[in-house]
Amino acid sequence: MRNLIVLSFAALIFMGGCSLAPSYTQPSAPIPAEWPQGPAYKNSQTTAEAQTAGKLSRQAFFTDPKLQRIIEMALNNNRDLQLALLNVEKAAALYGIQKAELFPSFNAAGVMSSQRIPADLSSSGVATTQDQYSVNLGVVSWEIDFFGRIRSLKDSALENYLATDEARRSAQILLIAATAGAYLNLAADHENLNLATTTLQTQQDVYRIINRRYQVGLANEVDVKRSQTQVDTARGDIARFTQQIALDENALNLLLGSPAPADVLSANLSDILEPQAVSSEISSEILLNRPDILAAEHRLKGANANIGAARAALFPRISLTTTAGTASSNLGGLFGSGSGAWSFAPQIVTPIFDARLWSAYDAANIERKIALTQYEKAIQTAFKEVADALAVNGTVGEQLSAQQSLVNAVEIIYSRSEMRYQKGIDSYLSVLDAQRTLNSARQGLISLRLARLANQVRLYAVLGGGSE
């Protein structure tokens, strides 16, 4: 037993041997240091009270209590996020398996064997039966990692685990943004439905008035039919937005993993508190902290470690099998005096010619190039996403202001056109045109308000915030 312990500790001394993995250096980011400049971005600079996305917590960003409840439900029940969490646990277990390969595993074994030797093979010329009993404690085929092959595989498994955890964080950010977007879409469509319902009521009243005027000869049939078209259009809008609300609710329920409580749904966008302003006045290097980019970098590091494992496979492998215990020809003498037994069987295997090892080494190098390209592409995609969000942020305010001014102007035009028609100064065609323009302008105003809120959420997410 003492020999076994000494040999095991002697082998452990060599575990800190060399590693053949290339040294890792973080690649340069293939993007400009600053965000794009130009007319679309001139109004995207935020106020001094705005906070950096990476430092702004989810609870601080989403100021609306109802939306906070909805997001919390999604984080607790969403099945995609649960799958991401399970994948992290699986990667952690696989890393534990690979890490354990560095250390010897001790096993206890009890063996009984019985063998009959025929007379013509027996040294005594008489058929005999030989029995053997043994109990051993030992190490079986433990590879001593002189050249870092197992350590490189362990490092690769670790990077895969870290990449999976970052992928989980990325999935969480996407879920938060998607849930907030679905919640805003539902509120916007409720507002559109309310607008269509109000419009229908108004047009029905107008239709009844024009129809009475027609019956007494003060209006013609064409005016009646034109008024009816506005009623039918509003009815169609109600059906369309009723359908869209059902689809929005289904999409939100899927994200939540359960039906959304009615008391947390908003009837219009104006009821929702705006999110906290996010500052973009920072270097584009903040993107390197996005979880999807960190995941791509961990995969690159894992590919780098695989090169070390492929290199080490070209060198000799040394493995050790050693046991210590007792052995006897009968069960009663198994633990008697003089029954001690041990074995020591080191083995070295040196590859002489194996084309598969060189092909594996080439494949590991190509895998690293693929991982590097994917890492660079992830950074470029993230830069584009932020630039797009900044472009919307820099222009949507002006669009919203212009649309509100348009609505105000068209409301006056519609009111004046209706008055002129009632006095017989103008035809109903001008009223009809004003009605259509006003309805379209109001719907456009709702769409722009939705776009502004949704873009605030998107900007926060693409800058790397929203995970906690």
URPEGI-V416887 format. One record per residue. N is the residue number from 0. SS is DSSP state (h for helix, s for strand, l for the rest). Layout:
n	ss
N	SS
N	SS
//
This chain:
n	ss
0	l
1	h
2	h
3	h
4	h
5	h
6	h
7	h
8	h
9	h
10	h
11	h
12	h
13	h
14	h
15	h
16	l
17	l
18	l
19	l
20	l
21	l
22	l
23	l
24	l
25	l
26	l
27	l
28	l
29	l
30	l
31	l
32	l
33	l
34	l
35	l
36	l
37	l
38	h
39	h
40	h
41	l
42	l
43	l
44	l
45	l
46	l
47	l
48	l
49	l
50	s
51	s
52	h
53	h
54	h
55	l
56	l
57	h
58	h
59	h
60	h
61	l
62	l
63	l
64	h
65	h
66	h
67	h
68	h
69	h
70	h
71	h
72	h
73	h
74	h
75	h
76	h
77	l
78	h
79	h
80	h
81	h
82	h
83	h
84	h
85	h
86	h
87	h
88	h
89	h
90	h
91	h
92	h
93	h
94	h
95	h
96	h
97	h
98	h
99	h
100	l
101	l
102	l
103	l
104	l
105	s
106	s
107	s
108	s
109	s
110	s
111	s
112	s
113	s
114	s
115	s
116	s
117	l
118	l
119	l
120	l
121	l
122	l
123	l
124	l
125	l
126	l
127	s
128	s
129	s
130	s
131	s
132	s
133	s
134	s
135	s
136	s
137	s
138	s
139	s
140	s
141	s
142	s
143	s
144	l
145	l
146	l
147	l
148	h
149	h
150	h
151	h
152	h
153	h
154	h
155	h
156	h
157	h
158	h
159	h
160	h
161	h
162	h
163	h
164	h
165	h
166	h
167	h
168	h
169	h
170	h
171	h
172	h
173	h
174	h
175	h
176	h
177	h
178	h
179	h
180	h
181	h
182	h
183	h
184	h
185	h
186	h
187	h
188	h
189	h
190	h
191	h
192	h
193	h
194	h
195	h
196	h
197	h
198	h
199	h
200	h
201	h
202	h
203	h
204	h
205	h
206	h
207	h
208	h
209	h
210	h
211	h
212	h
213	h
214	h
215	l
216	l
217	l
218	l
219	l
220	h
221	h
222	h
223	h
224	h
225	h
226	h
227	h
228	h
229	h
230	h
231	h
232	h
233	h
234	h
235	h
236	h
237	h
238	h
239	h
240	h
241	h
242	h
243	h
244	h
245	h
246	h
247	h
248	h
249	h
250	h
251	h
252	h
253	h
254	h
255	h
256	l
257	l
258	l
259	l
260	l
261	h
262	h
263	h
264	l
265	l
266	l
267	l
268	h
269	h
270	h
271	l
272	l
273	l
274	l
275	l
276	l
277	s
278	s
279	l
280	l
281	l
282	l
283	h
284	h
285	h
286	h
287	h
288	h
289	l
290	h
291	h
292	h
293	h
294	h
295	h
296	h
297	h
298	h
299	h
300	h
301	h
302	h
303	h
304	h
305	h
306	h
307	h
308	h
309	h
310	h
311	h
312	l
313	l
314	l
315	l
316	s
317	s
318	s
319	s
320	s
321	s
322	s
323	s
324	s
325	s
326	s
327	s
328	l
329	l
330	h
331	h
332	h
333	l
334	l
335	l
336	l
337	l
338	l
339	s
340	s
341	s
342	s
343	s
344	s
345	s
346	s
347	s
348	s
349	l
350	l
351	l
352	l
353	l
354	h
355	h
356	h
357	h
358	h
359	h
360	h
361	h
362	h
363	h
364	h
365	h
366	h
367	h
368	h
369	h
370	h
371	h
372	h
373	h
374	h
375	h
376	h
377	h
378	h
379	h
380	h
381	h
382	h
383	h
384	h
385	h
386	h
387	h
388	h
389	h
390	h
391	h
392	h
393	h
394	h
395	h
396	h
397	h
398	h
399	h
400	h
401	h
402	h
403	h
404	h
405	h
406	h
407	h
408	h
409	h
410	h
411	h
412	h
413	h
414	h
415	h
416	h
417	h
418	h
419	h
420	h
421	h
422	l
423	l
424	l
425	l
426	l
427	h
428	h
429	h
430	h
431	h
432	h
433	h
434	h
435	h
436	h
437	h
438	h
439	h
440	h
441	h
442	h
443	h
444	h
445	h
446	h
447	h
448	h
449	h
450	h
451	h
452	h
453	h
454	h
455	h
456	h
457	h
458	h
459	h
460	h
461	h
462	l
463	l
464	l
465	l
466	l
467	l
//
